[in-house]
């Protein structure tokens, strides 16, 4: 009579399903990475009995019907008449009718803010200050429409103190490190340029996206904010 152990068969019956289970969860985790911020925010809203709670700091000072700031004789706005936003405040809105862009703009670009709108980098300035304006958003929500943006499109940026328009000059894809170097290098230049970026490519369902679709636009209307040497 042959003698053999049942242990290898038992390990095979238990081990193989366990391995496939672990691999399945790993693949699911990779697939959900790009859309996890949007999904978690959506689930949070669905299970909540109340309106979104911005106790962590998200507020709004933007009022589309607000009276605009007084225009001085030299054709500028005094910085004293402008509320400079604080972290977590919505202070404006950007729109582009042709591509369907319509998004609230928050000061700062944390993960929480990007779940509710477009975030602005703290190394940039609001419109009118003559410096670069850096906005970021998810390519699955508010910046999904940037897939269709092109040179010549007009981006409207409305604030409480003045309404601005920017004309898209170019659209380019950068590696995330290359873009960071570019933006940091331009932060002290006295040139007003609206820069919007989002993860790229748009339809990748797994893996970490390291490229950024970047939109550059120059101001074509709106008043300067004189924020130094104004009484």
C-alpha atoms as an extended CHARMM CRD file, in Angstrom:
* protein
*
       231  EXT
         1         1  UNK       CA              0.0000000000        0.0000000000        0.0000000000  PROA      1               0.0000000000
         2         2  UNK       CA              1.2830000000        3.3950000000       -0.9190000000  PROA      2               0.0000000000
         3         3  UNK       CA              1.8690000000        5.9010000000        1.8320000000  PROA      3               0.0000000000
         4         4  UNK       CA              1.4210000000        9.6430000000        1.1360000000  PROA      4               0.0000000000
         5         5  UNK       CA              0.4950000000       12.8050000000        2.9710000000  PROA      5               0.0000000000
         6         6  UNK       CA             -2.6920000000       14.8230000000        2.3110000000  PROA      6               0.0000000000
         7         7  UNK       CA             -0.9860000000       18.0740000000        3.3680000000  PROA      7               0.0000000000
         8         8  UNK       CA              0.2080000000       19.1600000000       -0.1430000000  PROA      8               0.0000000000
         9         9  UNK       CA             -3.2880000000       18.7250000000       -1.5650000000  PROA      9               0.0000000000
        10        10  UNK       CA             -4.8070000000       20.6870000000        1.3260000000  PROA      10              0.0000000000
        11        11  UNK       CA             -2.3100000000       23.5070000000        0.8190000000  PROA      11              0.0000000000
        12        12  UNK       CA             -3.1210000000       23.5610000000       -2.8850000000  PROA      12              0.0000000000
        13        13  UNK       CA             -6.8620000000       23.8250000000       -2.2540000000  PROA      13              0.0000000000
        14        14  UNK       CA             -6.3610000000       26.6810000000        0.2430000000  PROA      14              0.0000000000
        15        15  UNK       CA             -3.2940000000       28.4240000000       -1.1550000000  PROA      15              0.0000000000
        16        16  UNK       CA             -4.2480000000       28.8750000000       -4.8120000000  PROA      16              0.0000000000
        17        17  UNK       CA             -7.5610000000       30.6840000000       -4.0810000000  PROA      17              0.0000000000
        18        18  UNK       CA             -5.7720000000       32.8680000000       -1.5220000000  PROA      18              0.0000000000
        19        19  UNK       CA             -3.1450000000       33.9070000000       -4.0730000000  PROA      19              0.0000000000
        20        20  UNK       CA             -5.7900000000       34.7820000000       -6.6660000000  PROA      20              0.0000000000
        21        21  UNK       CA             -7.7450000000       36.7110000000       -4.0420000000  PROA      21              0.0000000000
        22        22  UNK       CA             -4.6970000000       38.8090000000       -3.1380000000  PROA      22              0.0000000000
        23        23  UNK       CA             -3.9270000000       39.4490000000       -6.8220000000  PROA      23              0.0000000000
        24        24  UNK       CA             -7.5320000000       40.4470000000       -7.4490000000  PROA      24              0.0000000000
        25        25  UNK       CA             -7.5360000000       43.0060000000       -4.6370000000  PROA      25              0.0000000000
        26        26  UNK       CA             -4.1920000000       44.3880000000       -5.8450000000  PROA      26              0.0000000000
        27        27  UNK       CA             -5.4990000000       44.8660000000       -9.3910000000  PROA      27              0.0000000000
        28        28  UNK       CA             -8.6870000000       46.4880000000       -8.0960000000  PROA      28              0.0000000000
        29        29  UNK       CA             -6.6500000000       48.9010000000       -5.9620000000  PROA      29              0.0000000000
        30        30  UNK       CA             -4.5090000000       49.9020000000       -8.9700000000  PROA      30              0.0000000000
        31        31  UNK       CA             -7.5760000000       50.4090000000      -11.1460000000  PROA      31              0.0000000000
        32        32  UNK       CA             -9.3220000000       52.6440000000       -8.5950000000  PROA      32              0.0000000000
        33        33  UNK       CA             -6.3260000000       54.8780000000       -7.8530000000  PROA      33              0.0000000000
        34        34  UNK       CA             -7.0560000000       57.5190000000      -10.5390000000  PROA      34              0.0000000000
        35        35  UNK       CA            -10.7190000000       57.9340000000       -9.5490000000  PROA      35              0.0000000000
        36        36  UNK       CA            -10.4670000000       57.3310000000       -5.8030000000  PROA      36              0.0000000000
        37        37  UNK       CA            -10.6430000000       61.0220000000       -4.7320000000  PROA      37              0.0000000000
        38        38  UNK       CA            -13.8120000000       61.5720000000       -6.7620000000  PROA      38              0.0000000000
        39        39  UNK       CA            -15.3550000000       58.2540000000       -5.6620000000  PROA      39              0.0000000000
        40        40  UNK       CA            -14.6700000000       58.8020000000       -1.9640000000  PROA      40              0.0000000000
        41        41  UNK       CA            -16.1300000000       62.3230000000       -2.0920000000  PROA      41              0.0000000000
        42        42  UNK       CA            -19.2330000000       61.0490000000       -3.9040000000  PROA      42              0.0000000000
        43        43  UNK       CA            -19.7930000000       58.2230000000       -1.4160000000  PROA      43              0.0000000000
        44        44  UNK       CA            -19.3700000000       60.6670000000        1.4450000000  PROA      44              0.0000000000
        45        45  UNK       CA            -22.0750000000       62.9180000000        0.0430000000  PROA      45              0.0000000000
        46        46  UNK       CA            -24.4530000000       60.0030000000       -0.5770000000  PROA      46              0.0000000000
        47        47  UNK       CA            -24.2450000000       58.5740000000        2.9400000000  PROA      47              0.0000000000
        48        48  UNK       CA            -24.4370000000       61.9670000000        4.6390000000  PROA      48              0.0000000000
        49        49  UNK       CA            -27.7780000000       63.1960000000        5.9590000000  PROA      49              0.0000000000
        50        50  UNK       CA            -26.6430000000       66.8090000000        5.7280000000  PROA      50              0.0000000000
        51        51  UNK       CA            -25.0840000000       69.1890000000        3.2320000000  PROA      51              0.0000000000
        52        52  UNK       CA            -21.2860000000       68.9960000000        2.7760000000  PROA      52              0.0000000000
        53        53  UNK       CA            -19.4770000000       70.1460000000        5.8870000000  PROA      53              0.0000000000
        54        54  UNK       CA            -16.6100000000       72.5480000000        5.2720000000  PROA      54              0.0000000000
        55        55  UNK       CA            -15.4980000000       72.7050000000        8.9080000000  PROA      55              0.0000000000
        56        56  UNK       CA            -11.9700000000       71.8500000000        7.7950000000  PROA      56              0.0000000000
        57        57  UNK       CA            -11.7360000000       75.3230000000        6.2600000000  PROA      57              0.0000000000
        58        58  UNK       CA            -13.5900000000       75.3000000000        2.9310000000  PROA      58              0.0000000000
        59        59  UNK       CA            -15.7100000000       78.4390000000        2.6830000000  PROA      59              0.0000000000
        60        60  UNK       CA            -16.7600000000       80.8870000000       -0.0040000000  PROA      60              0.0000000000
        61        61  UNK       CA            -16.3870000000       84.6300000000       -0.3580000000  PROA      61              0.0000000000
        62        62  UNK       CA            -17.3810000000       84.5920000000       -4.0270000000  PROA      62              0.0000000000
        63        63  UNK       CA            -20.6160000000       86.3330000000       -4.9640000000  PROA      63              0.0000000000
        64        64  UNK       CA            -21.4000000000       86.6140000000       -8.6950000000  PROA      64              0.0000000000
        65        65  UNK       CA            -23.6660000000       89.5730000000       -7.9310000000  PROA      65              0.0000000000
        66        66  UNK       CA            -21.1720000000       91.4640000000       -5.7940000000  PROA      66              0.0000000000
        67        67  UNK       CA            -20.3230000000       95.0620000000       -6.6380000000  PROA      67              0.0000000000
        68        68  UNK       CA            -16.9300000000       95.2310000000       -8.2900000000  PROA      68              0.0000000000
        69        69  UNK       CA            -14.0550000000       97.1690000000       -6.7770000000  PROA      69              0.0000000000
        70        70  UNK       CA            -13.7910000000      100.9110000000       -7.4460000000  PROA      70              0.0000000000
        71        71  UNK       CA            -11.7100000000      101.7830000000      -10.4860000000  PROA      71              0.0000000000
        72        72  UNK       CA             -9.1340000000      104.4800000000       -9.7670000000  PROA      72              0.0000000000
        73        73  UNK       CA             -8.4830000000      107.4270000000      -12.1020000000  PROA      73              0.0000000000
        74        74  UNK       CA             -5.4180000000      105.7280000000      -13.5640000000  PROA      74              0.0000000000
        75        75  UNK       CA             -7.5300000000      102.6890000000      -14.4890000000  PROA      75              0.0000000000
        76        76  UNK       CA             -6.4770000000      100.2370000000      -11.8140000000  PROA      76              0.0000000000
        77        77  UNK       CA             -7.9390000000       98.6540000000       -8.6870000000  PROA      77              0.0000000000
        78        78  UNK       CA             -6.4340000000       99.3770000000       -5.2870000000  PROA      78              0.0000000000
        79        79  UNK       CA             -5.1960000000       96.3130000000       -3.4390000000  PROA      79              0.0000000000
        80        80  UNK       CA             -6.8410000000       97.7670000000       -0.3520000000  PROA      80              0.0000000000
        81        81  UNK       CA            -10.2340000000       97.1700000000       -1.9890000000  PROA      81              0.0000000000
        82        82  UNK       CA             -9.5160000000       93.5070000000       -2.7210000000  PROA      82              0.0000000000
        83        83  UNK       CA            -10.0310000000       90.6700000000       -0.2670000000  PROA      83              0.0000000000
        84        84  UNK       CA             -6.9540000000       88.4960000000       -0.6830000000  PROA      84              0.0000000000
        85        85  UNK       CA             -8.2030000000       84.9090000000       -0.2410000000  PROA      85              0.0000000000
        86        86  UNK       CA             -7.2850000000       82.6340000000        2.6350000000  PROA      86              0.0000000000
        87        87  UNK       CA             -6.6090000000       78.9060000000        2.3800000000  PROA      87              0.0000000000
        88        88  UNK       CA             -9.8260000000       76.9940000000        1.7560000000  PROA      88              0.0000000000
        89        89  UNK       CA            -11.8180000000       79.9760000000        0.4380000000  PROA      89              0.0000000000
        90        90  UNK       CA            -13.6050000000       79.9890000000       -2.8840000000  PROA      90              0.0000000000
        91        91  UNK       CA            -12.9080000000       83.4400000000       -4.2750000000  PROA      91              0.0000000000
        92        92  UNK       CA            -13.8720000000       83.0570000000       -7.9290000000  PROA      92              0.0000000000
        93        93  UNK       CA            -15.1250000000       80.9280000000      -10.7970000000  PROA      93              0.0000000000
        94        94  UNK       CA            -13.6630000000       79.9510000000      -14.1730000000  PROA      94              0.0000000000
        95        95  UNK       CA            -15.7570000000       79.1750000000      -17.2430000000  PROA      95              0.0000000000
        96        96  UNK       CA            -15.2960000000       78.4120000000      -20.9230000000  PROA      96              0.0000000000
        97        97  UNK       CA            -18.5430000000       77.9410000000      -22.7910000000  PROA      97              0.0000000000
        98        98  UNK       CA            -17.0540000000       76.1220000000      -25.7810000000  PROA      98              0.0000000000
        99        99  UNK       CA            -15.6150000000       73.2140000000      -23.7780000000  PROA      99              0.0000000000
       100       100  UNK       CA            -18.1420000000       73.2290000000      -20.9290000000  PROA      100             0.0000000000
       101       101  UNK       CA            -15.7530000000       74.4570000000      -18.2410000000  PROA      101             0.0000000000
       102       102  UNK       CA            -17.5660000000       75.7510000000      -15.1460000000  PROA      102             0.0000000000
       103       103  UNK       CA            -15.6890000000       75.4000000000      -11.8620000000  PROA      103             0.0000000000
       104       104  UNK       CA            -15.3240000000       77.1600000000       -8.5130000000  PROA      104             0.0000000000
       105       105  UNK       CA            -11.7940000000       78.3260000000       -7.7240000000  PROA      105             0.0000000000
       106       106  UNK       CA            -10.4420000000       77.7580000000       -4.2110000000  PROA      106             0.0000000000
       107       107  UNK       CA             -7.3090000000       79.2590000000       -2.7390000000  PROA      107             0.0000000000
       108       108  UNK       CA             -4.9610000000       76.2960000000       -2.1070000000  PROA      108             0.0000000000
       109       109  UNK       CA             -4.8710000000       72.9220000000       -3.8310000000  PROA      109             0.0000000000
       110       110  UNK       CA             -5.3160000000       70.2520000000       -1.1520000000  PROA      110             0.0000000000
       111       111  UNK       CA             -6.9610000000       66.8800000000       -1.9150000000  PROA      111             0.0000000000
       112       112  UNK       CA            -10.1030000000       68.0270000000       -0.0950000000  PROA      112             0.0000000000
       113       113  UNK       CA            -10.3790000000       71.1720000000       -2.2140000000  PROA      113             0.0000000000
       114       114  UNK       CA             -9.8790000000       69.2520000000       -5.4620000000  PROA      114             0.0000000000
       115       115  UNK       CA            -12.8720000000       67.0830000000       -4.5350000000  PROA      115             0.0000000000
       116       116  UNK       CA            -15.0980000000       70.1810000000       -4.6100000000  PROA      116             0.0000000000
       117       117  UNK       CA            -13.5660000000       72.3670000000       -7.3020000000  PROA      117             0.0000000000
       118       118  UNK       CA            -10.3550000000       73.7540000000       -8.7660000000  PROA      118             0.0000000000
       119       119  UNK       CA             -7.4460000000       74.5870000000       -6.4830000000  PROA      119             0.0000000000
       120       120  UNK       CA             -4.8950000000       77.3720000000       -6.8210000000  PROA      120             0.0000000000
       121       121  UNK       CA             -1.2450000000       76.9710000000       -5.9480000000  PROA      121             0.0000000000
       122       122  UNK       CA             -0.0050000000       79.1740000000       -3.1210000000  PROA      122             0.0000000000
       123       123  UNK       CA              3.0710000000       80.1320000000       -5.1590000000  PROA      123             0.0000000000
       124       124  UNK       CA              0.8020000000       82.0280000000       -7.5610000000  PROA      124             0.0000000000
       125       125  UNK       CA             -1.4410000000       85.1160000000       -7.4050000000  PROA      125             0.0000000000
       126       126  UNK       CA             -5.1150000000       85.9370000000       -8.0550000000  PROA      126             0.0000000000
       127       127  UNK       CA             -6.0470000000       87.6500000000      -11.3540000000  PROA      127             0.0000000000
       128       128  UNK       CA             -4.9230000000       91.2460000000      -11.8510000000  PROA      128             0.0000000000
       129       129  UNK       CA             -1.7050000000       91.0560000000       -9.8450000000  PROA      129             0.0000000000
       130       130  UNK       CA              0.5630000000       90.6860000000      -12.8600000000  PROA      130             0.0000000000
       131       131  UNK       CA              1.9220000000       87.2710000000      -11.8610000000  PROA      131             0.0000000000
       132       132  UNK       CA              1.2610000000       83.6840000000      -12.8890000000  PROA      132             0.0000000000
       133       133  UNK       CA             -2.0270000000       82.0680000000      -11.8300000000  PROA      133             0.0000000000
       134       134  UNK       CA             -1.6630000000       78.3090000000      -11.3250000000  PROA      134             0.0000000000
       135       135  UNK       CA             -4.8110000000       76.1680000000      -11.1700000000  PROA      135             0.0000000000
       136       136  UNK       CA             -5.1030000000       72.3880000000      -10.8990000000  PROA      136             0.0000000000
       137       137  UNK       CA             -8.0520000000       70.0010000000      -10.9860000000  PROA      137             0.0000000000
       138       138  UNK       CA             -8.9220000000       66.3350000000      -11.4760000000  PROA      138             0.0000000000
       139       139  UNK       CA             -9.2220000000       65.1120000000      -15.0450000000  PROA      139             0.0000000000
       140       140  UNK       CA            -12.2420000000       63.0240000000      -14.0090000000  PROA      140             0.0000000000
       141       141  UNK       CA            -14.2760000000       65.9820000000      -12.7190000000  PROA      141             0.0000000000
       142       142  UNK       CA            -13.8450000000       69.7380000000      -13.1320000000  PROA      142             0.0000000000
       143       143  UNK       CA            -10.8940000000       69.5900000000      -15.5410000000  PROA      143             0.0000000000
       144       144  UNK       CA            -12.1480000000       66.6780000000      -17.6510000000  PROA      144             0.0000000000
       145       145  UNK       CA            -13.1480000000       69.2330000000      -20.2890000000  PROA      145             0.0000000000
       146       146  UNK       CA             -9.5270000000       70.3180000000      -20.7660000000  PROA      146             0.0000000000
       147       147  UNK       CA             -9.2050000000       67.3580000000      -23.1080000000  PROA      147             0.0000000000
       148       148  UNK       CA            -10.9970000000       69.5280000000      -25.6900000000  PROA      148             0.0000000000
       149       149  UNK       CA             -9.2950000000       72.8640000000      -25.0200000000  PROA      149             0.0000000000
       150       150  UNK       CA             -7.2960000000       74.5000000000      -27.7870000000  PROA      150             0.0000000000
       151       151  UNK       CA             -5.4340000000       77.6560000000      -28.7410000000  PROA      151             0.0000000000
       152       152  UNK       CA             -7.7890000000       80.6100000000      -29.0990000000  PROA      152             0.0000000000
       153       153  UNK       CA            -10.3070000000       79.4570000000      -26.4770000000  PROA      153             0.0000000000
       154       154  UNK       CA            -11.4130000000       82.1790000000      -24.0520000000  PROA      154             0.0000000000
       155       155  UNK       CA            -11.3070000000       81.3900000000      -20.3350000000  PROA      155             0.0000000000
       156       156  UNK       CA            -13.3730000000       83.6790000000      -18.1020000000  PROA      156             0.0000000000
       157       157  UNK       CA            -12.2110000000       84.1450000000      -14.5180000000  PROA      157             0.0000000000
       158       158  UNK       CA            -14.7760000000       86.0040000000      -12.3950000000  PROA      158             0.0000000000
       159       159  UNK       CA            -13.9780000000       87.4040000000       -8.9430000000  PROA      159             0.0000000000
       160       160  UNK       CA            -15.7250000000       89.7650000000       -6.5480000000  PROA      160             0.0000000000
       161       161  UNK       CA            -13.4750000000       92.6760000000       -7.5010000000  PROA      161             0.0000000000
       162       162  UNK       CA            -13.2730000000       92.3030000000      -11.3010000000  PROA      162             0.0000000000
       163       163  UNK       CA            -14.0280000000       89.9300000000      -14.2020000000  PROA      163             0.0000000000
       164       164  UNK       CA            -11.1120000000       88.7440000000      -16.3440000000  PROA      164             0.0000000000
       165       165  UNK       CA            -10.6650000000       86.9700000000      -19.6550000000  PROA      165             0.0000000000
       166       166  UNK       CA             -7.6890000000       84.9150000000      -20.8050000000  PROA      166             0.0000000000
       167       167  UNK       CA             -6.9520000000       83.6030000000      -24.2860000000  PROA      167             0.0000000000
       168       168  UNK       CA             -5.3810000000       80.1480000000      -24.5810000000  PROA      168             0.0000000000
       169       169  UNK       CA             -2.0250000000       80.3710000000      -26.3650000000  PROA      169             0.0000000000
       170       170  UNK       CA             -0.7950000000       76.7890000000      -26.1600000000  PROA      170             0.0000000000
       171       171  UNK       CA             -1.4700000000       73.3500000000      -24.6840000000  PROA      171             0.0000000000
       172       172  UNK       CA              1.4240000000       71.0720000000      -23.7820000000  PROA      172             0.0000000000
       173       173  UNK       CA              2.0980000000       67.8360000000      -21.8810000000  PROA      173             0.0000000000
       174       174  UNK       CA              4.8960000000       67.8440000000      -19.2960000000  PROA      174             0.0000000000
       175       175  UNK       CA              6.3320000000       65.2980000000      -16.9250000000  PROA      175             0.0000000000
       176       176  UNK       CA              5.2420000000       66.2750000000      -13.4010000000  PROA      176             0.0000000000
       177       177  UNK       CA              8.8110000000       67.0640000000      -12.3040000000  PROA      177             0.0000000000
       178       178  UNK       CA              9.4700000000       69.1290000000      -15.4190000000  PROA      178             0.0000000000
       179       179  UNK       CA              6.2810000000       71.1240000000      -14.8530000000  PROA      179             0.0000000000
       180       180  UNK       CA              7.1080000000       71.7380000000      -11.1950000000  PROA      180             0.0000000000
       181       181  UNK       CA             10.5220000000       73.0780000000      -12.1850000000  PROA      181             0.0000000000
       182       182  UNK       CA              8.9420000000       75.3300000000      -14.8190000000  PROA      182             0.0000000000
       183       183  UNK       CA              6.3190000000       76.7730000000      -12.4660000000  PROA      183             0.0000000000
       184       184  UNK       CA              8.7670000000       77.3660000000       -9.6350000000  PROA      184             0.0000000000
       185       185  UNK       CA             11.1330000000       79.1060000000      -12.0290000000  PROA      185             0.0000000000
       186       186  UNK       CA              8.4260000000       81.5080000000      -13.2020000000  PROA      186             0.0000000000
       187       187  UNK       CA              7.0120000000       82.4590000000       -9.8060000000  PROA      187             0.0000000000
       188       188  UNK       CA              8.9900000000       85.7250000000       -9.5590000000  PROA      188             0.0000000000
       189       189  UNK       CA              8.4170000000       86.8810000000      -13.1350000000  PROA      189             0.0000000000
       190       190  UNK       CA              6.1910000000       89.9450000000      -13.5070000000  PROA      190             0.0000000000
       191       191  UNK       CA              4.0370000000       88.4170000000      -16.2010000000  PROA      191             0.0000000000
       192       192  UNK       CA              0.3680000000       87.5260000000      -15.8110000000  PROA      192             0.0000000000
       193       193  UNK       CA             -0.3860000000       84.1240000000      -17.2970000000  PROA      193             0.0000000000
       194       194  UNK       CA             -3.1780000000       81.7050000000      -16.4310000000  PROA      194             0.0000000000
       195       195  UNK       CA             -1.8260000000       78.1480000000      -16.1840000000  PROA      195             0.0000000000
       196       196  UNK       CA             -4.1880000000       75.2000000000      -15.7180000000  PROA      196             0.0000000000
       197       197  UNK       CA             -3.0240000000       71.6000000000      -15.4620000000  PROA      197             0.0000000000
       198       198  UNK       CA             -4.4310000000       68.1360000000      -14.8540000000  PROA      198             0.0000000000
       199       199  UNK       CA             -3.2540000000       64.5290000000      -14.9150000000  PROA      199             0.0000000000
       200       200  UNK       CA             -2.6350000000       62.9490000000      -18.3210000000  PROA      200             0.0000000000
       201       201  UNK       CA             -3.6380000000       60.7600000000      -20.1360000000  PROA      201             0.0000000000
       202       202  UNK       CA             -7.3480000000       61.1140000000      -19.4800000000  PROA      202             0.0000000000
       203       203  UNK       CA             -8.5060000000       57.5220000000      -19.8240000000  PROA      203             0.0000000000
       204       204  UNK       CA             -5.7910000000       55.5220000000      -18.0660000000  PROA      204             0.0000000000
       205       205  UNK       CA             -7.5030000000       53.2690000000      -15.5080000000  PROA      205             0.0000000000
       206       206  UNK       CA             -4.4960000000       51.9320000000      -13.6550000000  PROA      206             0.0000000000
       207       207  UNK       CA             -1.1330000000       53.0830000000      -12.4770000000  PROA      207             0.0000000000
       208       208  UNK       CA              0.0230000000       56.4730000000      -11.2810000000  PROA      208             0.0000000000
       209       209  UNK       CA             -0.1410000000       59.2450000000      -13.8610000000  PROA      209             0.0000000000
       210       210  UNK       CA              3.0770000000       61.2310000000      -13.9610000000  PROA      210             0.0000000000
       211       211  UNK       CA              2.3130000000       63.4920000000      -16.9460000000  PROA      211             0.0000000000
       212       212  UNK       CA              0.3580000000       66.7560000000      -16.8160000000  PROA      212             0.0000000000
       213       213  UNK       CA             -1.7110000000       68.3370000000      -19.5720000000  PROA      213             0.0000000000
       214       214  UNK       CA             -0.9430000000       72.0320000000      -19.1790000000  PROA      214             0.0000000000
       215       215  UNK       CA             -2.8890000000       74.9710000000      -20.6210000000  PROA      215             0.0000000000
       216       216  UNK       CA             -1.3290000000       78.4390000000      -20.9410000000  PROA      216             0.0000000000
       217       217  UNK       CA             -3.4630000000       81.5700000000      -21.4570000000  PROA      217             0.0000000000
       218       218  UNK       CA             -2.7040000000       85.3000000000      -21.5050000000  PROA      218             0.0000000000
       219       219  UNK       CA             -4.9580000000       88.0350000000      -20.1640000000  PROA      219             0.0000000000
       220       220  UNK       CA             -6.9760000000       89.9790000000      -22.7210000000  PROA      220             0.0000000000
       221       221  UNK       CA             -9.3520000000       91.8910000000      -20.4300000000  PROA      221             0.0000000000
       222       222  UNK       CA             -9.6540000000       92.9540000000      -16.8100000000  PROA      222             0.0000000000
       223       223  UNK       CA             -7.9950000000       95.5610000000      -14.5980000000  PROA      223             0.0000000000
       224       224  UNK       CA             -4.6490000000       95.5740000000      -12.8260000000  PROA      224             0.0000000000
       225       225  UNK       CA             -4.5910000000       95.4010000000       -9.0440000000  PROA      225             0.0000000000
       226       226  UNK       CA             -2.0570000000       97.8580000000       -7.7030000000  PROA      226             0.0000000000
       227       227  UNK       CA             -1.0120000000       96.1110000000       -4.5270000000  PROA      227             0.0000000000
       228       228  UNK       CA              2.0510000000       98.2110000000       -3.6320000000  PROA      228             0.0000000000
       229       229  UNK       CA              2.3170000000      101.9340000000       -3.0120000000  PROA      229             0.0000000000
       230       230  UNK       CA             -1.4340000000      102.5600000000       -2.9320000000  PROA      230             0.0000000000
       231       231  UNK       CA             -3.0040000000      104.7800000000       -0.2710000000  PROA      231             0.0000000000
